Amino acid sequence: MSPEFVTGFILEALKVAILLAAPVLVFGLVAGLIVSIFQAATQINEMTLVFIPKMLAVGLAILIFFPWMLKIIIGFAESLFMNIPTYIR
C-alpha cells in the first residue's frame, strides 16, 4: 500500500462520515437555535429545555435521511469489499 492510497482511502472515509453526520447535526443546530431564540425572547433560562427539542430534531433527521444515509454507506462498503484484492497488493 502506498501513502497516496492510504491518504485517498482516509479522505474518502472522512467524506462519507461527514456526509452521514451533516443532516443530523444541521437539524440539531437549527433546533438549538430556535430554542435559544425562544429562551431569549421569554427570558426562560432553563438549560434542560434544549435537550428534548434537539433529541426530537435529531430523531426526525434520522427518519427523513435514513434511506439516503443507508445508500451512501452501502456504496462505500460495496466499493471497499469489491476492491479488497487491490488493497492486498
PDB file with one MODEL, atoms N, CA, C and O in Angstrom:
MODEL        1
ATOM      1  N   MET A   1       0.844  -1.190   0.000  1.00  0.00           N
ATOM      2  CA  MET A   1       0.000   0.000   0.000  1.00  0.00           C
ATOM      3  C   MET A   1       0.881   1.242   0.000  1.00  0.00           C
ATOM      4  O   MET A   1       1.816   1.365   0.791  1.00  0.00           O
ATOM      5  N   SER A   2       0.566   2.131  -0.882  1.00  0.00           N
ATOM      6  CA  SER A   2       1.333   3.361  -0.983  1.00  0.00           C
ATOM      7  C   SER A   2       0.718   4.439  -0.082  1.00  0.00           C
ATOM      8  O   SER A   2      -0.454   4.363   0.286  1.00  0.00           O
ATOM      9  N   PRO A   3       1.510   5.417   0.255  1.00  0.00           N
ATOM     10  CA  PRO A   3       0.975   6.516   1.073  1.00  0.00           C
ATOM     11  C   PRO A   3      -0.180   7.264   0.378  1.00  0.00           C
ATOM     12  O   PRO A   3      -1.101   7.747   1.037  1.00  0.00           O
ATOM     13  N   GLU A   4      -0.116   7.350  -0.956  1.00  0.00           N
ATOM     14  CA  GLU A   4      -1.187   8.012  -1.697  1.00  0.00           C
ATOM     15  C   GLU A   4      -2.495   7.239  -1.558  1.00  0.00           C
ATOM     16  O   GLU A   4      -3.561   7.837  -1.407  1.00  0.00           O
ATOM     17  N   PHE A   5      -2.413   5.907  -1.608  1.00  0.00           N
ATOM     18  CA  PHE A   5      -3.611   5.083  -1.467  1.00  0.00           C
ATOM     19  C   PHE A   5      -4.224   5.254  -0.085  1.00  0.00           C
ATOM     20  O   PHE A   5      -5.435   5.430   0.046  1.00  0.00           O
ATOM     21  N   VAL A   6      -3.388   5.201   0.941  1.00  0.00           N
ATOM     22  CA  VAL A   6      -3.882   5.338   2.314  1.00  0.00           C
ATOM     23  C   VAL A   6      -4.509   6.716   2.513  1.00  0.00           C
ATOM     24  O   VAL A   6      -5.568   6.835   3.130  1.00  0.00           O
ATOM     25  N   THR A   7      -3.866   7.743   1.997  1.00  0.00           N
ATOM     26  CA  THR A   7      -4.401   9.092   2.116  1.00  0.00           C
ATOM     27  C   THR A   7      -5.747   9.212   1.396  1.00  0.00           C
ATOM     28  O   THR A   7      -6.689   9.799   1.928  1.00  0.00           O
ATOM     29  N   GLY A   8      -5.831   8.658   0.193  1.00  0.00           N
ATOM     30  CA  GLY A   8      -7.085   8.698  -0.554  1.00  0.00           C
ATOM     31  C   GLY A   8      -8.192   7.934   0.143  1.00  0.00           C
ATOM     32  O   GLY A   8      -9.338   8.381   0.172  1.00  0.00           O
ATOM     33  N   PHE A   9      -7.853   6.779   0.708  1.00  0.00           N
ATOM     34  CA  PHE A   9      -8.839   5.971   1.421  1.00  0.00           C
ATOM     35  C   PHE A   9      -9.348   6.699   2.660  1.00  0.00           C
ATOM     36  O   PHE A   9     -10.549   6.699   2.932  1.00  0.00           O
ATOM     37  N   ILE A  10      -8.451   7.310   3.401  1.00  0.00           N
ATOM     38  CA  ILE A  10      -8.848   8.049   4.604  1.00  0.00           C
ATOM     39  C   ILE A  10      -9.703   9.264   4.228  1.00  0.00           C
ATOM     40  O   ILE A  10     -10.686   9.561   4.906  1.00  0.00           O
ATOM     41  N   LEU A  11      -9.338   9.956   3.165  1.00  0.00           N
ATOM     42  CA  LEU A  11     -10.145  11.096   2.728  1.00  0.00           C
ATOM     43  C   LEU A  11     -11.548  10.668   2.311  1.00  0.00           C
ATOM     44  O   LEU A  11     -12.525  11.351   2.618  1.00  0.00           O
ATOM     45  N   GLU A  12     -11.650   9.533   1.609  1.00  0.00           N
ATOM     46  CA  GLU A  12     -12.971   9.030   1.211  1.00  0.00           C
ATOM     47  C   GLU A  12     -13.799   8.638   2.440  1.00  0.00           C
ATOM     48  O   GLU A  12     -14.994   8.924   2.500  1.00  0.00           O
ATOM     49  N   ALA A  13     -13.168   7.989   3.413  1.00  0.00           N
ATOM     50  CA  ALA A  13     -13.869   7.605   4.640  1.00  0.00           C
ATOM     51  C   ALA A  13     -14.327   8.840   5.418  1.00  0.00           C
ATOM     52  O   ALA A  13     -15.437   8.855   5.951  1.00  0.00           O
ATOM     53  N   LEU A  14     -13.498   9.858   5.487  1.00  0.00           N
ATOM     54  CA  LEU A  14     -13.885  11.092   6.170  1.00  0.00           C
ATOM     55  C   LEU A  14     -15.022  11.799   5.434  1.00  0.00           C
ATOM     56  O   LEU A  14     -15.918  12.360   6.064  1.00  0.00           O
ATOM     57  N   LYS A  15     -14.984  11.772   4.096  1.00  0.00           N
ATOM     58  CA  LYS A  15     -16.062  12.378   3.316  1.00  0.00           C
ATOM     59  C   LYS A  15     -17.388  11.678   3.593  1.00  0.00           C
ATOM     60  O   LYS A  15     -18.419  12.332   3.751  1.00  0.00           O
ATOM     61  N   VAL A  16     -17.361  10.357   3.650  1.00  0.00           N
ATOM     62  CA  VAL A  16     -18.578   9.598   3.939  1.00  0.00           C
ATOM     63  C   VAL A  16     -19.069   9.906   5.354  1.00  0.00           C
ATOM     64  O   VAL A  16     -20.269  10.078   5.570  1.00  0.00           O
ATOM     65  N   ALA A  17     -18.152   9.975   6.309  1.00  0.00           N
ATOM     66  CA  ALA A  17     -18.549  10.272   7.693  1.00  0.00           C
ATOM     67  C   ALA A  17     -19.172  11.664   7.810  1.00  0.00           C
ATOM     68  O   ALA A  17     -20.154  11.841   8.531  1.00  0.00           O
ATOM     69  N   ILE A  18     -18.614  12.644   7.113  1.00  0.00           N
ATOM     70  CA  ILE A  18     -19.166  13.994   7.151  1.00  0.00           C
ATOM     71  C   ILE A  18     -20.533  14.035   6.477  1.00  0.00           C
ATOM     72  O   ILE A  18     -21.452  14.688   6.971  1.00  0.00           O
ATOM     73  N   LEU A  19     -20.669  13.335   5.343  1.00  0.00           N
ATOM     74  CA  LEU A  19     -21.969  13.283   4.662  1.00  0.00           C
ATOM     75  C   LEU A  19     -23.036  12.640   5.537  1.00  0.00           C
ATOM     76  O   LEU A  19     -24.186  13.077   5.534  1.00  0.00           O
ATOM     77  N   LEU A  20     -22.667  11.613   6.280  1.00  0.00           N
ATOM     78  CA  LEU A  20     -23.638  10.937   7.134  1.00  0.00           C
ATOM     79  C   LEU A  20     -24.012  11.778   8.352  1.00  0.00           C
ATOM     80  O   LEU A  20     -25.158  11.740   8.800  1.00  0.00           O
ATOM     81  N   ALA A  21     -23.073  12.525   8.880  1.00  0.00           N
ATOM     82  CA  ALA A  21     -23.328  13.292  10.101  1.00  0.00           C
ATOM     83  C   ALA A  21     -23.965  14.656   9.833  1.00  0.00           C
ATOM     84  O   ALA A  21     -24.638  15.201  10.708  1.00  0.00           O
ATOM     85  N   ALA A  22     -23.763  15.211   8.645  1.00  0.00           N
ATOM     86  CA  ALA A  22     -24.194  16.583   8.370  1.00  0.00           C
ATOM     87  C   ALA A  22     -25.690  16.824   8.558  1.00  0.00           C
ATOM     88  O   ALA A  22     -26.047  17.787   9.236  1.00  0.00           O
ATOM     89  N   PRO A  23     -26.582  16.012   8.001  1.00  0.00           N
ATOM     90  CA  PRO A  23     -28.014  16.323   8.178  1.00  0.00           C
ATOM     91  C   PRO A  23     -28.464  16.289   9.637  1.00  0.00           C
ATOM     92  O   PRO A  23     -29.265  17.118  10.067  1.00  0.00           O
ATOM     93  N   VAL A  24     -27.947  15.334  10.384  1.00  0.00           N
ATOM     94  CA  VAL A  24     -28.333  15.212  11.793  1.00  0.00           C
ATOM     95  C   VAL A  24     -27.805  16.400  12.583  1.00  0.00           C
ATOM     96  O   VAL A  24     -28.512  16.949  13.428  1.00  0.00           O
ATOM     97  N   LEU A  25     -26.577  16.797  12.314  1.00  0.00           N
ATOM     98  CA  LEU A  25     -26.006  17.942  13.023  1.00  0.00           C
ATOM     99  C   LEU A  25     -26.712  19.246  12.668  1.00  0.00           C
ATOM    100  O   LEU A  25     -26.903  20.102  13.532  1.00  0.00           O
ATOM    101  N   VAL A  26     -27.097  19.401  11.412  1.00  0.00           N
ATOM    102  CA  VAL A  26     -27.796  20.624  10.997  1.00  0.00           C
ATOM    103  C   VAL A  26     -29.173  20.707  11.656  1.00  0.00           C
ATOM    104  O   VAL A  26     -29.573  21.774  12.122  1.00  0.00           O
ATOM    105  N   PHE A  27     -29.899  19.586  11.696  1.00  0.00           N
ATOM    106  CA  PHE A  27     -31.209  19.595  12.353  1.00  0.00           C
ATOM    107  C   PHE A  27     -31.056  19.915  13.842  1.00  0.00           C
ATOM    108  O   PHE A  27     -31.851  20.680  14.389  1.00  0.00           O
ATOM    109  N   GLY A  28     -30.057  19.345  14.500  1.00  0.00           N
ATOM    110  CA  GLY A  28     -29.806  19.646  15.914  1.00  0.00           C
ATOM    111  C   GLY A  28     -29.428  21.096  16.128  1.00  0.00           C
ATOM    112  O   GLY A  28     -29.856  21.715  17.102  1.00  0.00           O
ATOM    113  N   LEU A  29     -28.626  21.643  15.224  1.00  0.00           N
ATOM    114  CA  LEU A  29     -28.225  23.044  15.324  1.00  0.00           C
ATOM    115  C   LEU A  29     -29.419  23.974  15.156  1.00  0.00           C
ATOM    116  O   LEU A  29     -29.572  24.935  15.909  1.00  0.00           O
ATOM    117  N   VAL A  30     -30.255  23.692  14.181  1.00  0.00           N
ATOM    118  CA  VAL A  30     -31.434  24.541  13.952  1.00  0.00           C
ATOM    119  C   VAL A  30     -32.391  24.464  15.144  1.00  0.00           C
ATOM    120  O   VAL A  30     -32.936  25.482  15.569  1.00  0.00           O
ATOM    121  N   ALA A  31     -32.595  23.272  15.676  1.00  0.00           N
ATOM    122  CA  ALA A  31     -33.469  23.129  16.847  1.00  0.00           C
ATOM    123  C   ALA A  31     -32.901  23.887  18.041  1.00  0.00           C
ATOM    124  O   ALA A  31     -33.646  24.557  18.755  1.00  0.00           O
ATOM    125  N   GLY A  32     -31.614  23.792  18.263  1.00  0.00           N
ATOM    126  CA  GLY A  32     -30.979  24.525  19.356  1.00  0.00           C
ATOM    127  C   GLY A  32     -31.081  26.028  19.179  1.00  0.00           C
ATOM    128  O   GLY A  32     -31.286  26.761  20.146  1.00  0.00           O
ATOM    129  N   LEU A  33     -30.938  26.488  17.938  1.00  0.00           N
ATOM    130  CA  LEU A  33     -31.050  27.915  17.659  1.00  0.00           C
ATOM    131  C   LEU A  33     -32.466  28.426  17.907  1.00  0.00           C
ATOM    132  O   LEU A  33     -32.657  29.501  18.477  1.00  0.00           O
ATOM    133  N   ILE A  34     -33.450  27.650  17.476  1.00  0.00           N
ATOM    134  CA  ILE A  34     -34.845  28.053  17.690  1.00  0.00           C
ATOM    135  C   ILE A  34     -35.173  28.101  19.179  1.00  0.00           C
ATOM    136  O   ILE A  34     -35.825  29.039  19.640  1.00  0.00           O
ATOM    137  N   VAL A  35     -34.732  27.109  19.927  1.00  0.00           N
ATOM    138  CA  VAL A  35     -34.988  27.092  21.370  1.00  0.00           C
ATOM    139  C   VAL A  35     -34.245  28.240  22.053  1.00  0.00           C
ATOM    140  O   VAL A  35     -34.770  28.849  22.984  1.00  0.00           O
ATOM    141  N   SER A  36     -33.031  28.538  21.599  1.00  0.00           N
ATOM    142  CA  SER A  36     -32.277  29.647  22.188  1.00  0.00           C
ATOM    143  C   SER A  36     -32.971  30.982  21.940  1.00  0.00           C
ATOM    144  O   SER A  36     -33.016  31.832  22.829  1.00  0.00           O
ATOM    145  N   ILE A  37     -33.512  31.172  20.736  1.00  0.00           N
ATOM    146  CA  ILE A  37     -34.248  32.407  20.446  1.00  0.00           C
ATOM    147  C   ILE A  37     -35.497  32.488  21.323  1.00  0.00           C
ATOM    148  O   ILE A  37     -35.828  33.552  21.845  1.00  0.00           O
ATOM    149  N   PHE A  38     -36.189  31.354  21.483  1.00  0.00           N
ATOM    150  CA  PHE A  38     -37.358  31.314  22.365  1.00  0.00           C
ATOM    151  C   PHE A  38     -36.974  31.653  23.804  1.00  0.00           C
ATOM    152  O   PHE A  38     -37.677  32.408  24.475  1.00  0.00           O
ATOM    153  N   GLN A  39     -35.867  31.099  24.273  1.00  0.00           N
ATOM    154  CA  GLN A  39     -35.418  31.382  25.641  1.00  0.00           C
ATOM    155  C   GLN A  39     -35.042  32.842  25.809  1.00  0.00           C
ATOM    156  O   GLN A  39     -35.321  33.443  26.847  1.00  0.00           O
ATOM    157  N   ALA A  40     -34.411  33.414  24.794  1.00  0.00           N
ATOM    158  CA  ALA A  40     -34.026  34.822  24.888  1.00  0.00           C
ATOM    159  C   ALA A  40     -35.258  35.729  24.872  1.00  0.00           C
ATOM    160  O   ALA A  40     -35.297  36.743  25.568  1.00  0.00           O
ATOM    161  N   ALA A  41     -36.255  35.361  24.080  1.00  0.00           N
ATOM    162  CA  ALA A  41     -37.465  36.191  23.984  1.00  0.00           C
ATOM    163  C   ALA A  41     -38.299  36.112  25.255  1.00  0.00           C
ATOM    164  O   ALA A  41     -38.890  37.109  25.671  1.00  0.00           O
ATOM    165  N   THR A  42     -38.353  34.940  25.873  1.00  0.00           N
ATOM    166  CA  THR A  42     -39.191  34.772  27.072  1.00  0.00           C
ATOM    167  C   THR A  42     -38.402  34.892  28.368  1.00  0.00           C
ATOM    168  O   THR A  42     -38.988  34.883  29.450  1.00  0.00           O
ATOM    169  N   GLN A  43     -37.098  35.003  28.275  1.00  0.00           N
ATOM    170  CA  GLN A  43     -36.196  35.084  29.422  1.00  0.00           C
ATOM    171  C   GLN A  43     -36.301  33.862  30.323  1.00  0.00           C
ATOM    172  O   GLN A  43     -36.139  33.964  31.539  1.00  0.00           O
ATOM    173  N   ILE A  44     -36.572  32.708  29.726  1.00  0.00           N
ATOM    174  CA  ILE A  44     -36.547  31.437  30.456  1.00  0.00           C
ATOM    175  C   ILE A  44     -35.147  30.863  30.265  1.00  0.00           C
ATOM    176  O   ILE A  44     -34.767  30.508  29.149  1.00  0.00           O
ATOM    177  N   ASN A  45     -34.390  30.771  31.337  1.00  0.00           N
ATOM    178  CA  ASN A  45     -33.018  30.285  31.248  1.00  0.00           C
ATOM    179  C   ASN A  45     -32.893  28.892  31.843  1.00  0.00           C
ATOM    180  O   ASN A  45     -32.132  28.678  32.786  1.00  0.00           O
ATOM    181  N   GLU A  46     -33.633  27.960  31.295  1.00  0.00           N
ATOM    182  CA  GLU A  46     -33.580  26.575  31.765  1.00  0.00           C
ATOM    183  C   GLU A  46     -32.695  25.786  30.810  1.00  0.00           C
ATOM    184  O   GLU A  46     -32.981  25.697  29.616  1.00  0.00           O
ATOM    185  N   MET A  47     -31.618  25.213  31.343  1.00  0.00           N
ATOM    186  CA  MET A  47     -30.653  24.500  30.495  1.00  0.00           C
ATOM    187  C   MET A  47     -31.215  23.202  29.928  1.00  0.00           C
ATOM    188  O   MET A  47     -30.833  22.787  28.834  1.00  0.00           O
ATOM    189  N   THR A  48     -32.112  22.565  30.657  1.00  0.00           N
ATOM    190  CA  THR A  48     -32.637  21.279  30.200  1.00  0.00           C
ATOM    191  C   THR A  48     -33.721  21.436  29.136  1.00  0.00           C
ATOM    192  O   THR A  48     -34.120  20.450  28.516  1.00  0.00           O
ATOM    193  N   LEU A  49     -34.198  22.647  28.917  1.00  0.00           N
ATOM    194  CA  LEU A  49     -35.238  22.893  27.920  1.00  0.00           C
ATOM    195  C   LEU A  49     -34.748  22.607  26.505  1.00  0.00           C
ATOM    196  O   LEU A  49     -35.562  22.329  25.624  1.00  0.00           O
ATOM    197  N   VAL A  50     -33.458  22.667  26.268  1.00  0.00           N
ATOM    198  CA  VAL A  50     -32.900  22.490  24.932  1.00  0.00           C
ATOM    199  C   VAL A  50     -32.848  21.015  24.527  1.00  0.00           C
ATOM    200  O   VAL A  50     -32.932  20.713  23.336  1.00  0.00           O
ATOM    201  N   PHE A  51     -32.714  20.106  25.465  1.00  0.00           N
ATOM    202  CA  PHE A  51     -32.419  18.716  25.134  1.00  0.00           C
ATOM    203  C   PHE A  51     -33.557  17.997  24.417  1.00  0.00           C
ATOM    204  O   PHE A  51     -33.310  17.288  23.442  1.00  0.00           O
ATOM    205  N   ILE A  52     -34.784  18.161  24.870  1.00  0.00           N
ATOM    206  CA  ILE A  52     -35.906  17.434  24.252  1.00  0.00           C
ATOM    207  C   ILE A  52     -36.120  17.862  22.799  1.00  0.00           C
ATOM    208  O   ILE A  52     -36.228  16.992  21.934  1.00  0.00           O
ATOM    209  N   PRO A  53     -36.186  19.164  22.488  1.00  0.00           N
ATOM    210  CA  PRO A  53     -36.335  19.533  21.072  1.00  0.00           C
ATOM    211  C   PRO A  53     -35.167  19.060  20.202  1.00  0.00           C
ATOM    212  O   PRO A  53     -35.368  18.665  19.054  1.00  0.00           O
ATOM    213  N   LYS A  54     -33.949  19.101  20.748  1.00  0.00           N
ATOM    214  CA  LYS A  54     -32.805  18.621  19.972  1.00  0.00           C
ATOM    215  C   LYS A  54     -32.906  17.126  19.717  1.00  0.00           C
ATOM    216  O   LYS A  54     -32.620  16.666  18.611  1.00  0.00           O
ATOM    217  N   MET A  55     -33.306  16.368  20.717  1.00  0.00           N
ATOM    218  CA  MET A  55     -33.452  14.922  20.526  1.00  0.00           C
ATOM    219  C   MET A  55     -34.529  14.624  19.500  1.00  0.00           C
ATOM    220  O   MET A  55     -34.358  13.737  18.663  1.00  0.00           O
ATOM    221  N   LEU A  56     -35.640  15.355  19.553  1.00  0.00           N
ATOM    222  CA  LEU A  56     -36.704  15.160  18.571  1.00  0.00           C
ATOM    223  C   LEU A  56     -36.236  15.540  17.165  1.00  0.00           C
ATOM    224  O   LEU A  56     -36.554  14.852  16.195  1.00  0.00           O
ATOM    225  N   ALA A  57     -35.489  16.623  17.057  1.00  0.00           N
ATOM    226  CA  ALA A  57     -34.986  17.059  15.748  1.00  0.00           C
ATOM    227  C   ALA A  57     -34.001  16.044  15.171  1.00  0.00           C
ATOM    228  O   ALA A  57     -34.041  15.744  13.978  1.00  0.00           O
ATOM    229  N   VAL A  58     -33.125  15.521  16.013  1.00  0.00           N
ATOM    230  CA  VAL A  58     -32.167  14.514  15.546  1.00  0.00           C
ATOM    231  C   VAL A  58     -32.898  13.241  15.136  1.00  0.00           C
ATOM    232  O   VAL A  58     -32.561  12.642  14.115  1.00  0.00           O
ATOM    233  N   GLY A  59     -33.882  12.822  15.903  1.00  0.00           N
ATOM    234  CA  GLY A  59     -34.673  11.646  15.530  1.00  0.00           C
ATOM    235  C   GLY A  59     -35.409  11.857  14.216  1.00  0.00           C
ATOM    236  O   GLY A  59     -35.473  10.950  13.387  1.00  0.00           O
ATOM    237  N   LEU A  60     -35.964  13.048  14.022  1.00  0.00           N
ATOM    238  CA  LEU A  60     -36.651  13.375  12.778  1.00  0.00           C
ATOM    239  C   LEU A  60     -35.678  13.360  11.600  1.00  0.00           C
ATOM    240  O   LEU A  60     -36.002  12.856  10.525  1.00  0.00           O
ATOM    241  N   ALA A  61     -34.489  13.914  11.810  1.00  0.00           N
ATOM    242  CA  ALA A  61     -33.481  13.924  10.740  1.00  0.00           C
ATOM    243  C   ALA A  61     -33.075  12.504  10.362  1.00  0.00           C
ATOM    244  O   ALA A  61     -32.896  12.201   9.182  1.00  0.00           O
ATOM    245  N   ILE A  62     -32.930  11.637  11.353  1.00  0.00           N
ATOM    246  CA  ILE A  62     -32.578  10.247  11.064  1.00  0.00           C
ATOM    247  C   ILE A  62     -33.696   9.568  10.286  1.00  0.00           C
ATOM    248  O   ILE A  62     -33.427   8.822   9.343  1.00  0.00           O
ATOM    249  N   LEU A  63     -34.944   9.814  10.665  1.00  0.00           N
ATOM    250  CA  LEU A  63     -36.067   9.223   9.935  1.00  0.00           C
ATOM    251  C   LEU A  63     -36.140   9.723   8.491  1.00  0.00           C
ATOM    252  O   LEU A  63     -36.394   8.944   7.573  1.00  0.00           O
ATOM    253  N   ILE A  64     -35.919  11.005   8.298  1.00  0.00           N
ATOM    254  CA  ILE A  64     -36.016  11.576   6.957  1.00  0.00           C
ATOM    255  C   ILE A  64     -34.855  11.138   6.075  1.00  0.00           C
ATOM    256  O   ILE A  64     -35.062  10.754   4.923  1.00  0.00           O
ATOM    257  N   PHE A  65     -33.642  11.191   6.603  1.00  0.00           N
ATOM    258  CA  PHE A  65     -32.453  10.963   5.784  1.00  0.00           C
ATOM    259  C   PHE A  65     -31.925   9.534   5.827  1.00  0.00           C
ATOM    260  O   PHE A  65     -30.904   9.244   5.204  1.00  0.00           O
ATOM    261  N   PHE A  66     -32.600   8.622   6.554  1.00  0.00           N
ATOM    262  CA  PHE A  66     -32.078   7.264   6.687  1.00  0.00           C
ATOM    263  C   PHE A  66     -31.913   6.544   5.354  1.00  0.00           C
ATOM    264  O   PHE A  66     -30.877   5.911   5.154  1.00  0.00           O
ATOM    265  N   PRO A  67     -32.876   6.603   4.425  1.00  0.00           N
ATOM    266  CA  PRO A  67     -32.649   5.905   3.149  1.00  0.00           C
ATOM    267  C   PRO A  67     -31.427   6.442   2.395  1.00  0.00           C
ATOM    268  O   PRO A  67     -30.650   5.669   1.833  1.00  0.00           O
ATOM    269  N   TRP A  68     -31.266   7.746   2.386  1.00  0.00           N
ATOM    270  CA  TRP A  68     -30.110   8.347   1.731  1.00  0.00           C
ATOM    271  C   TRP A  68     -28.807   7.962   2.434  1.00  0.00           C
ATOM    272  O   TRP A  68     -27.815   7.641   1.780  1.00  0.00           O
ATOM    273  N   MET A  69     -28.813   7.996   3.772  1.00  0.00           N
ATOM    274  CA  MET A  69     -27.629   7.625   4.539  1.00  0.00           C
ATOM    275  C   MET A  69     -27.272   6.164   4.309  1.00  0.00           C
ATOM    276  O   MET A  69     -26.096   5.818   4.198  1.00  0.00           O
ATOM    277  N   LEU A  70     -28.277   5.316   4.240  1.00  0.00           N
ATOM    278  CA  LEU A  70     -28.059   3.900   4.002  1.00  0.00           C
ATOM    279  C   LEU A  70     -27.462   3.676   2.620  1.00  0.00           C
ATOM    280  O   LEU A  70     -26.579   2.834   2.454  1.00  0.00           O
ATOM    281  N   LYS A  71     -27.935   4.420   1.630  1.00  0.00           N
ATOM    282  CA  LYS A  71     -27.393   4.311   0.274  1.00  0.00           C
ATOM    283  C   LYS A  71     -25.921   4.713   0.240  1.00  0.00           C
ATOM    284  O   LYS A  71     -25.109   4.063  -0.418  1.00  0.00           O
ATOM    285  N   ILE A  72     -25.586   5.779   0.945  1.00  0.00           N
ATOM    286  CA  ILE A  72     -24.197   6.262   0.979  1.00  0.00           C
ATOM    287  C   ILE A  72     -23.286   5.219   1.632  1.00  0.00           C
ATOM    288  O   ILE A  72     -22.227   4.903   1.090  1.00  0.00           O
ATOM    289  N   ILE A  73     -23.684   4.687   2.782  1.00  0.00           N
ATOM    290  CA  ILE A  73     -22.824   3.746   3.499  1.00  0.00           C
ATOM    291  C   ILE A  73     -22.733   2.412   2.769  1.00  0.00           C
ATOM    292  O   ILE A  73     -21.688   1.763   2.801  1.00  0.00           O
ATOM    293  N   ILE A  74     -23.819   1.991   2.109  1.00  0.00           N
ATOM    294  CA  ILE A  74     -23.769   0.745   1.336  1.00  0.00           C
ATOM    295  C   ILE A  74     -22.842   0.916   0.131  1.00  0.00           C
ATOM    296  O   ILE A  74     -22.075   0.009  -0.193  1.00  0.00           O
ATOM    297  N   GLY A  75     -22.909   2.060  -0.528  1.00  0.00           N
ATOM    298  CA  GLY A  75     -21.997   2.320  -1.651  1.00  0.00           C
ATOM    299  C   GLY A  75     -20.547   2.301  -1.214  1.00  0.00           C
ATOM    300  O   GLY A  75     -19.696   1.748  -1.910  1.00  0.00           O
ATOM    301  N   PHE A  76     -20.257   2.899  -0.073  1.00  0.00           N
ATOM    302  CA  PHE A  76     -18.881   2.897   0.439  1.00  0.00           C
ATOM    303  C   PHE A  76     -18.437   1.483   0.783  1.00  0.00           C
ATOM    304  O   PHE A  76     -17.322   1.081   0.451  1.00  0.00           O
ATOM    305  N   ALA A  77     -19.309   0.726   1.450  1.00  0.00           N
ATOM    306  CA  ALA A  77     -18.955  -0.644   1.832  1.00  0.00           C
ATOM    307  C   ALA A  77     -18.790  -1.532   0.600  1.00  0.00           C
ATOM    308  O   ALA A  77     -17.884  -2.364   0.560  1.00  0.00           O
ATOM    309  N   GLU A  78     -19.655  -1.366  -0.407  1.00  0.00           N
ATOM    310  CA  GLU A  78     -19.521  -2.156  -1.629  1.00  0.00           C
ATOM    311  C   GLU A  78     -18.207  -1.880  -2.321  1.00  0.00           C
ATOM    312  O   GLU A  78     -17.528  -2.812  -2.755  1.00  0.00           O
ATOM    313  N   SER A  79     -17.831  -0.603  -2.435  1.00  0.00           N
ATOM    314  CA  SER A  79     -16.551  -0.276  -3.075  1.00  0.00           C
ATOM    315  C   SER A  79     -15.383  -0.796  -2.253  1.00  0.00           C
ATOM    316  O   SER A  79     -14.357  -1.194  -2.805  1.00  0.00           O
ATOM    317  N   LEU A  80     -15.536  -0.792  -0.945  1.00  0.00           N
ATOM    318  CA  LEU A  80     -14.494  -1.315  -0.076  1.00  0.00           C
ATOM    319  C   LEU A  80     -14.307  -2.808  -0.281  1.00  0.00           C
ATOM    320  O   LEU A  80     -13.180  -3.283  -0.428  1.00  0.00           O
ATOM    321  N   PHE A  81     -15.422  -3.559  -0.291  1.00  0.00           N
ATOM    322  CA  PHE A  81     -15.330  -5.009  -0.447  1.00  0.00           C
ATOM    323  C   PHE A  81     -14.940  -5.419  -1.857  1.00  0.00           C
ATOM    324  O   PHE A  81     -14.229  -6.409  -2.033  1.00  0.00           O
ATOM    325  N   MET A  82     -15.389  -4.684  -2.865  1.00  0.00           N
ATOM    326  CA  MET A  82     -15.045  -5.024  -4.245  1.00  0.00           C
ATOM    327  C   MET A  82     -13.564  -4.809  -4.524  1.00  0.00           C
ATOM    328  O   MET A  82     -12.991  -5.487  -5.377  1.00  0.00           O
ATOM    329  N   ASN A  83     -12.943  -3.883  -3.821  1.00  0.00           N
ATOM    330  CA  ASN A  83     -11.543  -3.553  -4.079  1.00  0.00           C
ATOM    331  C   ASN A  83     -10.578  -4.218  -3.112  1.00  0.00           C
ATOM    332  O   ASN A  83      -9.408  -3.838  -3.064  1.00  0.00           O
ATOM    333  N   ILE A  84     -11.031  -5.199  -2.341  1.00  0.00           N
ATOM    334  CA  ILE A  84     -10.135  -5.888  -1.404  1.00  0.00           C
ATOM    335  C   ILE A  84      -8.933  -6.497  -2.113  1.00  0.00           C
ATOM    336  O   ILE A  84      -7.820  -6.383  -1.598  1.00  0.00           O
ATOM    337  N   PRO A  85      -9.099  -7.143  -3.278  1.00  0.00           N
ATOM    338  CA  PRO A  85      -7.894  -7.661  -3.962  1.00  0.00           C
ATOM    339  C   PRO A  85      -6.883  -6.572  -4.319  1.00  0.00           C
ATOM    340  O   PRO A  85      -5.674  -6.800  -4.284  1.00  0.00           O
ATOM    341  N   THR A  86      -7.383  -5.403  -4.657  1.00  0.00           N
ATOM    342  CA  THR A  86      -6.481  -4.279  -4.966  1.00  0.00           C
ATOM    343  C   THR A  86      -5.776  -3.805  -3.701  1.00  0.00           C
ATOM    344  O   THR A  86      -4.599  -3.446  -3.743  1.00  0.00           O
ATOM    345  N   TYR A  87      -6.484  -3.802  -2.584  1.00  0.00           N
ATOM    346  CA  TYR A  87      -5.898  -3.327  -1.338  1.00  0.00           C
ATOM    347  C   TYR A  87      -4.808  -4.260  -0.840  1.00  0.00           C
ATOM    348  O   TYR A  87      -3.847  -3.812  -0.213  1.00  0.00           O
ATOM    349  N   ILE A  88      -4.946  -5.548  -1.111  1.00  0.00           N
ATOM    350  CA  ILE A  88      -3.980  -6.521  -0.602  1.00  0.00           C
ATOM    351  C   ILE A  88      -2.619  -6.375  -1.277  1.00  0.00           C
ATOM    352  O   ILE A  88      -1.579  -6.586  -0.652  1.00  0.00           O
ATOM    353  N   ARG A  89      -2.636  -6.017  -2.542  1.00  0.00           N
ATOM    354  CA  ARG A  89      -1.361  -5.894  -3.289  1.00  0.00           C
ATOM    355  C   ARG A  89      -0.502  -4.806  -2.788  1.00  0.00           C
ATOM    356  O   ARG A  89       0.589  -4.588  -3.315  1.00  0.00           O
TER     357      ARG A  89
ENDMDL
END
